[in-house]
Amino acid sequence: MSIDEYRKKIDSIDENIIHLLTERVKCAEEIGKIKKSQNLPIFVPSREKAILERLVKINPEFPPSLVRQIFKEIISYSRSREYPLKIAFLGPEGSYSHQAVVHYFASSVFEKGCHSITDVFLDLEKEESDFGIVPIENSYNGVVFPTMDGLMDFNLQIIGELYLRIRHTLLSNEKDMKKIKRIYSHPQSLEQCKMFLNKEFPGIEKIEVASNSKAALIASKEKKSAAIAGSLCSELYKIDILASNIEDAVDNYTRFIVLGKTKEYQKNGSKTSLMISIADKPGTLDHILRAFAEKNINLTKIESRPSKRKAWDYVFFIDLDGNIEEERVKVAISEIQEKTLYVKILGSYPKGEFY
């Protein structure tokens, strides 16, 4: 076959893809009507993950990340024809939380940037958004306490998670770094780039702000200023990248959780998060840990936080491998309820992808 013949064949294939995509969207719209009539959730993360995993296996030679990226956009658009989701995140646009929204929900959603993590929780509580994405821990700095507090104070469910590789850039419209007199960023980002800052900007003023994207916005308007933020902010706020990958740790990841008001636990979720409150008594925590160990349940995370209700009472946040509907998990939770002040199930959901 000649080049022209191959091109005609490609044109024909492309036309077939468009026709099939149109047919797929129509099927999604009909599913949406059925869901609405039966009051079923529009977005089910475990179903979406199953679709992507099946598609990746169809042709192992095709890059899995590309398959996921393509079909996430197709699924996102199809879902938007059923019902356009509104997603709250720590803004403004360009923040790492915003990047997490794009990775998780793709582009066919309404995005709502909030001023703080607490505002994301409030937005969901008031049902002004359908879902929210917030950071819960970083591999370098540890837990994000405003998120922990939000899980204590608000009646929301974790429906999903993802891990985002954090790549910091130095942004400024000053061409010469020696002219920079102040640097804006989120407190954790300043901490994560301490070695770079100490070497290149000793004694320069570092100013903490609510998010990296806000830092970029400020620095884009101020002379002799710079920001530490993601590279996306360079495009959004028309500010130059002076240095890339300035973080101290190469494997710098932030775990984000996806929040919603649903009360239904996902049957296919392979990870469960819960919160328990215990009194300051000898042996209580040991009893709880043994209850899980005896059922062969792996605890992947345990973190304590003061309960804010009574002095020296603590709340423990626990992540475990398993679903809340599994018998062994049910039995273990039943046993620990006897020794705790309360147990709050935060959700069962699919394990997150790395981006």
Secondary structure, 3 states (H helix, E strand, C coil): CCHHHHHHHHHHHHHHHHHHHHHHHHHHHHHHHHHHHCCCCCCCHHHHHHHHHHHHHHCCCCCHHHHHHHHHHHHHHHHHHHCCCEEEEECCCCCHHHHHHHHHHCCCCEEEEECCHHHHHHHHHCCCCCEEEEEEEECCCEECHHHHHHHHHCCCEEEEEEEEECCCEEECCCCCHHHCCEEEECHHHHHHCHHHHHHHCCCCEEEECCCHHHHHHHHHHCCCEEEEECCHHHHHCCCCEEEECCCCCCCCEEEEEEEECCCCCCCCCCEEEEEEEECCCCCHHHHHHHHHHCCCCCEEEEEEEECCCCCCCEEEEEEEECCCCCHHHHHHHHHHHCCCCEEEEEEEECCCEEC
